[in-house]
Amino acid sequence: MSITHPGRLDCFHNPLADSQLAYGAARQNILSVARAKNALSTISSWPNYQATALQQLDTMAEAANIAKVYYKDESTRFGLKSFKALGGAYAVTRFLQQHLAQVNGVEPTMEELLSGQFKAQLKDVVVSCATDGNHGRSVAWGAQMFGCQCIIYIHRDVSQGRQAAMEAYAAQVIRITGNYDDSVKQAASDAKQYGRVIISDTSYPGYTEIPANVALGYTVMLAEIVQQLQADVPTHVFVQAGVGGLAAAVCGYFWDLWGQQRPRFVIVEPEQANCLQESAKAGELRVVEGDLDTLMAGLACGEVSQIAWQILAQGADDFITLSEDAIAPSMISLQQHSPSIEAGESAVAGLAAALVAAGNSQWRSALGLDEQSRVLVLGTEGATDPELYQSLVFGISS
Ligand SMILES: Cc1ncc(COP(=O)(O)O)c(C=O)c1O
């Protein structure tokens, strides 16, 4: 018997999913294990690089009556507290290397870029993006590391704490009145007007190279996981999605690496921001309108990234939504775990969905979970909004 975890799911099995399908050249052009090697060698040469921990949550697995739960804990990533540190900063790196190659005729190595010798040439280059916090923090950090300027757009619901975290890396932060998708549009139109370069984690027709580099940055986390798993290939991966960039990186990397042995791939979204699920149901890209209201700030997106969809449309097995009441109990359980794990609201969506599913016979069978299941989840952030974390986990409000 498994223990019921609070929360509700809406499960949609992808009729286009095909476990026999080869990954193929078109998807490899977006993201591949071969192309991920450069991201690993680049990012592992940055100051203070350390692989984050892969925790095994045995008590939770036992309560859920499944064999294993692996939790990749990104709360310590480069001191930025989320996996997003890998993506935006890597895309800034690649852009600056290519920019300097154009200007000087030769692409600088990572070591040369880090040495600061190009600061004079980079001081007027401006990178920009829209963000709900974590991606912008990464872009700001990368810009500061290499000496270019950074302007970040945030929407009305981004907390003051998240804004301050980006300003701490010397970024100029502009708050707009609309939602996340409005901030994406504003950043793009201002960049066009003022000659800035958009480093976005989401792609659209005609803008794919930089978001593909962002996703390649994320694969560093996946290369670490593969090493840490020591050949114990999971049966399931539950991964949370905003625009789908992370989910596509995970799905694409494991699909390319493990082929038909790859895990069942389950995408998790908030009920009010389920653009991937709606797209899967429609069989084509769909936009979710409205204020995308959810505790899971990093997942509050209404439009799917185009290149992510090229991988997920046939690569994802299931698209599910998770209700808000599942979040705080999972954050508390992780805080009380030994060792204690700091997990933010967006971090626990995959874990919470797996536990909710395992505790309910209908969803358990819909998602193929049983006592043999080895589930991998990605704890994508720590307390990136410290006030909200204190209030959800300890009931302390300031
Ligand atoms: C903590 C966290 N987890 C997951 C995601 C989802 O990533 P994506 O938007 O690439 O789907 C985000 C996005 O910002 C995030 O901040």
PDBQT file of the ligand as one rigid body, heavy atoms in Angstrom, charges set to zero:
ROOT
HETATM    1  C1  LIG A 401      13.234  26.504 -10.769  1.00  0.00    +0.000 C 
HETATM    2  C2  LIG A 401      12.732  26.248 -12.130  1.00  0.00    +0.000 A 
HETATM    3  N1  LIG A 401      12.362  25.012 -12.470  1.00  0.00    +0.000 NA
HETATM    4  C3  LIG A 401      11.895  24.732 -13.711  1.00  0.00    +0.000 A 
HETATM    5  C4  LIG A 401      11.790  25.720 -14.673  1.00  0.00    +0.000 A 
HETATM    6  C5  LIG A 401      11.225  25.368 -16.026  1.00  0.00    +0.000 C 
HETATM    7  O1  LIG A 401      12.125  25.558 -17.073  1.00  0.00    +0.000 OA
HETATM    8  P1  LIG A 401      11.571  25.863 -18.549  1.00  0.00    +0.000 P 
HETATM    9  O2  LIG A 401      10.996  27.222 -18.556  1.00  0.00    +0.000 OA
HETATM   10  O3  LIG A 401      12.787  25.721 -19.408  1.00  0.00    +0.000 OA
HETATM   11  O4  LIG A 401      10.530  24.836 -18.848  1.00  0.00    +0.000 OA
HETATM   12  C6  LIG A 401      12.154  27.024 -14.351  1.00  0.00    +0.000 A 
HETATM   13  C7  LIG A 401      12.055  28.111 -15.336  1.00  0.00    +0.000 C 
HETATM   14  O5  LIG A 401      12.327  29.261 -15.065  1.00  0.00    +0.000 OA
HETATM   15  C8  LIG A 401      12.650  27.295 -13.048  1.00  0.00    +0.000 A 
HETATM   16  O6  LIG A 401      13.017  28.541 -12.689  1.00  0.00    +0.000 OA
ENDROOT
TORSDOF 0
